[in-house]
Amino acid sequence: MKLLNHRTENLYEEHYLKRGPHIAVIGGGTGLSVLLRGLKEYTSNITAIVCVTDDGGSSGNLRGQLGILPPGDLRNCLVALADTEPIMERIFNYRFKEGDGLAGHSLGNLLIAAMADLSGSFETGINEISKVLAIRGRVLPSTLENITLAAELQDGSIIKGESNISKSTKPIKRVYSVPASCTPLPQVLEAILDADAIILGPGSLYTSVIPNLLVPGIIEAIQKAEGLKIYVCNVMTQPGETTGYKASDHLRAIYYHSKPALVEAVIVNNGHIPSCYKEKYARERAEAVETDSEALRNMDVRVIAAPLISENGYIRHNPEVLADTIIKEIVNNKGANLAQTGKRRYL
């Protein structure tokens, strides 16, 4: 009887999650996976669009040795959307601590590389891994082409490589891809155009969010889409990359690399950050992102403030609160027909 009830519950959940809003989330890194963990409790109609410019660590090594796209950010998103036993998450995130050629590699990255080779393409490999993890939604690279991220700094110097840009302590003027022209995945453009909401971020501004906007066709698809366009601002600044940035500076950088008025609303944190964390981040030359609401409103966006932080050794977005905030905005934008999915009400 317990087994039957469990199966019935799963069928019930699957049925209602399929009726949830269609959401395209654009970004990369830890921030994107945090958001996905929250959103998957409301809908299975999620498309995570992930940048493919990572060139550091395990991803960078596999990219250099095998000529595949960097799998790390894609792996994080797959695991975040997984509807499997916790042991599968631990397996995919397991990182070898020793071994010639193995040390530093994530097992999930190696499995993605293996599946890409077995299936004949990186795209098919990701699809097959998605089935193994029974993910709620889908994960897509913004392009299948091998591109390198470069940055022009305020002093005119040039840095190439995402990992090098992240380490730089000098202010960034702009980032760009090499080569400048690449082809977006058709499914990416379709997901954006069909979405009830398009979410930018959270995540590293110049090395996770903006790189996706550099892929030709993505900005135009966002502009053309009828879905609600939201930018989720980071809670903390990043040393070098966004030192001293207020919320409006984050949005201004996005507009500089895309088009003015690309988004309609900005989600910011108004929760209290404990002094112990402020001191910790200050030592790392990071601080809480200031919400300059008037400047944001002057940029013709709606400011949505909520207590978004989660404390677990680091200051991150709380996946449940962030997802709930986004879903409420979608409901308000779409109307009462999306007022309920799964077992939880949005309002």
N, C-alpha and C positions, 0 to 999 in steps of 0.2 A: 504493500500500500504506500509506504514511504517513497519507494522508487517511482511509482505511478504519479504521486503528487509532485515529485521533483520534475518529472518529464512534463507534466501538465503545466507546471509553473514556468518551465523553460519555453514551452510553446507559446504560452500567454505573453511572456516577455518578448520573445522574438516577433510575434505578431504585431505588438504595439510599437516596438522600436522601429519596425519597418514603416510605420505611419508617421514617424517623427520628421522634423524639418530637415531639408537638405542643406548641409553646411559645408562650405569649402574653406579650409583653414590653410593659410599660407605662411611658411616660416621654416624653422629648422632648430636643431639643438634641443637643449633641455626644456626650454619654454614651451615649445610646440607639444612635446610629449605630455607635459603637465596638463595642458588644456585638454588634450584628447582623452585623458583618463576621466575627466569630469563629463565631457560631452557624450561619451559612449553610454552613459546611464540614461540618456534622454532620447537618443536616436541612433540608428545604425546606418543612416544616410549621410555618412561623413566621408569627405575626401580630403586627405592630408596631402598638401602639395609641398614638396620638400626640396630645398636647394641642394645642389650637388657640387659644391666648390670646396668641400673639406679636403685638406691635403696633409693633415697631421695625424699622428698616432697610428693605430691599427688601420683605419680607413685610408690614410695616406699611403701606407706601405702596400696595401692590397691594390690600391689605384696604380701605384708605380710599378709593381711587379706583374700584375695580371692585366692591366689596362682596362679595368672595370670602373664603373662609377663608385664613388666612396659610399660604402654601405652603412656607416655608423648612424647617421641621423635617421635614415630609413628604418634601420633596426629598432631604434628607440621608439619610433612611431608605431611600428608593427606590434611591439611588445605592449605599448600603452593601450592599443585598441584590442588586444587579445582577449578572447573569452575562453581561456583555458585554465587548467590547474596552475597554481602558483609555481610548481616545480618547473614548468616550461619557461616561465619568465626568468627563473634563476639560471636555467640552462643557457638561454639565449644571451643573458647578460654576463655569464661567466667569463672572466678574463684570466688567461694563463699568466702565472707569476714567474714561470721559469721554462726553460726549454729552448734549445737553439732554433731560432726561426719562429717559435711560438710565443715567447714571452711578450706580453703587452697586447696580444691579439684577443679580441672578443670571439667567443665560440659562435655567437650569432652572426658576426661578420663573415666568419669562415663558412658557415652554413649557407648564407646568401650567395657567397662567391661560388660555392660548390653547386648550388641549385641553378645559378646563372649558366654555368658551364654545362650541366646536365641537360638543361632545357633548351640551350642554344641561344638564349638572349637574356639580358639583365632584366628586362621588363617581365618576361615570362617567369623568370626565377623569383621575382618579388611576388608575383601572383600565386605561385606554388607555395611559397613560405606563408603567404596570407591564409591559404587553406589549412596548412598545418596548425597555425595558431588560432584558426577560426575567428578572425578579427571582425569587429563590428565596423564596417566601412571599408575603405581602401586607401592605400598609400601609393602615391605617384611621385616620381622625380619630375621636376619642372621641365627638364629636357633630358634626352638620352645622350647628348653630345658632351664630349670632354672639354670643359671650359675651366679657365683659371681666373680667380678673382684677383684684381689689382686695385691699388688705392693711390690716389694723388693726395698728398698731405698739404696742409695749409702753407708749409714753407716751400712747396713746389716739388719736393722729392717724391719718388715713386717707390712703392713697395709691391712686390708680387707674391701671391700665395696667401690663402686665408689664415693659416697659422701664423705667418709673419705679421699680418695686419693686426691680428688679435694681440700680439705681443708689443706692438708699437705704443710708445708713450706720447707721440706727437698728435695734435688734432688732425682729423681727417676732413678733407675738402669734399672728396667724392670717391666712390668706388665704381669700377667698371669691369666688364668681363673680357677675356682674351680667348678666342676671337670675339668680336662684338656681335657678330651674327651667329645665331644658332636657332634650331627649330624647336618650338614647344611641343610637348606631347599633346596630340589632339584631344585626348581624354581630359587633360588639364583645362583646356579652354571650354570644353563642354561642361565640366563640373562647375566652373565659375559662372557660366551663363545660366545654368539650370538651378543655381543655389538660391535658397531663401535668405541666406546670409553669407557674406564673404568676410572672413576674419583675418586680419594681418597681425602677426605676433601672437603671444609675446615671444621674445627671443632677442639675441644679439642684433642690434639695429643694422649695422653695416655688414655683418658676416653671416646673418641667418635670414633676416626679413627682406632687406633690399635686394640681395642677389637674385631672388625670384623675379623681382620687377624688372631686372635687366634682360630677361628672356623675352625676345620680341613677341608681341601678341598678347602677353598677359595683362599689361596695363590697359590695352584697348578692350580686352574682354571684361575687365573689372568695370571700366567706364560704361560699357554697353549693358552690363547685367542689371536686372531689376531688383536683385536681392539687396538687403540691408548691408552697408559696408561699414565695418567697425575696425578700428585700430586699438589693440590692447597694449597700453604703454607698460614698459618695464617698471618694476617696483624700485630697483636700485640702478645706479649708474654703473658703467663698466670702465675700469681704469684705462685711460688712453682713448678707447673707442668713443665713449660718451661722457667723459669727465666734465662736470659742471653743467650737463644738459638738464633743462627743465622739460616738462611734458611737451610744450610747444616746440622745443628744439628737435625733439624726436620726430614730431609730425612734419616739421619744416624740412628735415632731411629726407623724409619719404617723398614729399612733394617735389623736392629738388631733383630727385631721381625718377620721378614719374610725371604726374600732372597735378596742378592745384585742384582742390575739391575732390580728390580721389575717394575720400571717406566721408561719412556722414556723422559718425560719432566716435568718441575716444573714451575708452574705459580706463580709469585711473584708480589708484589705491588711496583711501582715506583712513585706513587702519593705522593704529599706533605701532611703531617699531620700537621694541625695548632698547633701553640705553646700552645694554651689553652687546647687542648686535650692531648698534651704531658705532660703538668703539671698535669692534672687530673689523667692520668694513672700512672704517676710517684708516686703520692700519694698512689696509689694502688699497687705499686711495679711492674708495667708493663711498657713496652716500645715497640717501633716499632721494628719489626723483621728485622734485617739487612740482606740484600741480598749479600752474599759473592759469587758472580758469578763464580770466578775462582775455588773456592772449589767445587761448584756444577758441573762445567764442568769437573773437575778432577774425579768426580763420574760418568762421562759419561752420563750426562743428558743434555738436551737442556733447556736453561733458557728463559722463556717467561715473559717479564716484561710489565706491563700495569698499568695505574692509576686506581686502583681498589676500592679505599675507598669511603664509603658513610658516611656522617656526620648527625647523628640524635640523639644527646645526647650521642651516643657511636660511636666508630669507627668500622664499619662493612664492609664487601665486598659489593660493589654495584652489585645487582643481574643482572641488564641489561648488564653492562660492562663485568662482569665475564662470563656470558653466551655467549655474543658475542665473547669474546676471545676464549672460548672453541670451539664454533661452527666453527670459522675460522680455528682452528687447525685441526678439523675433516675434513673440506672441503679440506684443503691442503693435508691431509693424504689420503683421499678417492678419490679425483678428482672432476671433474666438475659435475658428476651426482648427487651430493648432494648440488649443488650450490643454490638451492632455495627450501624453504618450507614455508607454510603459506603465509603471505603477505609480508614477509621481506626477502631481499637477505642477504646472509652471507657476500658476498664480494662486 
